[in-house]
Amino acid sequence: MELINNTTKTLRDDLSVEIKGGSKLSIAAACFFYLCFSRIEKTAIRYNWMIIR
């Protein structure tokens, strides 16, 4: 497994190598993570919690 740091190595780069004809892709987990993080971030802003990025 390679580290995708979104600077020198992006998810797009990795997917373009890994996905071939007939491959199946599931993005549900990524969408779920994004939704959860955005909700947590909104709550943190509301209650003045610190978010470390």
ABEGO torsion letter per residue (X at the ends): XBBBAGAABBAAAAAAAABBBGBBBBAAAAAAAAAAAAAAAAAAAAAGBBBBX
